[in-house]
């Protein structure tokens, strides 16, 4: 395969996270590989098989990995006596070892829209820019992008997460939501005292669901280093990285697309946050406040992020 233009970095393992992780992963891989080939985007899939469970088949041996002239997969296995699944240390290992020009950090159940691949070379040109996208939570009953979008019930957009009432169709809701968001921004611009400075910062930039789509040139990832690794849970670690990137004067650009997240049971419930989720929210708020007060570049990792000196077993597919 030629030198990849795009590295898509995922992590997971052969378990039953969300009840049917392997089914969601298989669909995501096939969907994205077909679109990469259709639009001639040379892509490598870097999958970090993190702390695999010993009683399960090796994930690289499963019949789920598509191949083409424009797509190949690398499965890097990280074993440990621990069975803890640590999302962002795993993704850092992938970032350290990816070979593409641009790295897309996403998740194993994300379906990328065709417009992303069709417009890739037109949109993705800057080496000092982070590209972000909205996310829609969709049903898995359908096989076409248009049909899936019409099932959207959760909208992760700049400014927050919004839920569509069942009686309102997607077409109407998606048309009304930007109007509401614009009106809300206008209110806060006239009455800024309604928000704390850190809340204003979060509304100004597209932080929502950044773990599902954060794309940047490889130099950005290596220059400012990867995700924070030592946190109670993974919630908001993606947003902490964006704050760090902005502190290093990296531009943030929103793409006019929404990625599709295959609906499943989730590990964390934002409507009823746990103590650890509240702790991570406080860490995020404090990091933003500190940055706004000092305006100095944030450093929250060491040179050993992603374990660069460790050679992990790898299967190329």
C-alpha positions, 0 to 999 in steps of 0.5 A: 500500500502507498503512504497513507494520507489518512490514519484513522485511530481507534481502540477497543477489544473483543468484549461486549461493550454496549452489548454488541461491540464487534457488530458495530465495529465491523459495520463501521470498518466496512462502511468507512473502507468502502467510502475511502476506496470510492473516493481514492483516499489512501487510508490506514486503520490503526486499531489498538487492541487494548488489554484484551480479555484472555477468554476471547478470540483475538480480535485480529483473527475475526472476519471483520477487516476489509482490505482494498488498494486504498485501505489497510488495517494495523491491529496493535495489541497491548497486553497487561495483567490489568483488565482496565480499558483506558481509552486515551492511553490506548489512542496515544499508542496509536497516535505514536505509531500512525504513518499517515499525513493526517490523523483522525481520532474517532471511535469504533462505532462511528460511520463517517459521511460520504461528503467527508471522503468526497471533499477531503482534499478540498477541505483538509489542507492546513497543517496548523488546524484541528478539524471538528464535526458534529455527531448524530446518534442514529439507529442501526435499522437502515443501511443508507446514510439518508435513512440513518440520518432520519433516525437521529435522536441526539445531536452533538453540536457546537454548544451542547447536546440536544435531544429530538422529541419523538413527535418532531421529525429529523428534518424539522428538528435539524432546521430549527436547531440552528435557529435556536442555537443562534438565538442562544448565542445572541442572548449570551453575547448581550448578557455575558454575565450569565456564564462563567468565563470557562463556560463562555470558552466552551460555547465559543469553540466546538468541544462537544463529542470531540472524541468522535471526530478530531482530525489534525496533521500529524505534526500537530499531534506530535508537537503538542503531544497526545491526550492526558493519560492519568485521569479517573475516567475518560470523560472530557479527556478529549476536551482537555486536549482541545483546550491544550491545542488552543493554548498552543495557538492551533486553529480550530475549524468546523466541517459542515458534516455530522458523523453518525454514531451507532446507538448502544448502551453507554458507560457514562450517563451525562443526564445522571453524572457519577462522582468521577464524571463531576470530578472530570468536569471540575478538572476541565473547568479548572484547566480552562480557567488557568489558561484564560488567566495565564494564556500560556501553553499547556503541558499535561503529558511527558515525553513518554506519552504513548509508550514510544520505546515499547515494541508491541505486537502488530498484525497487518491486514 
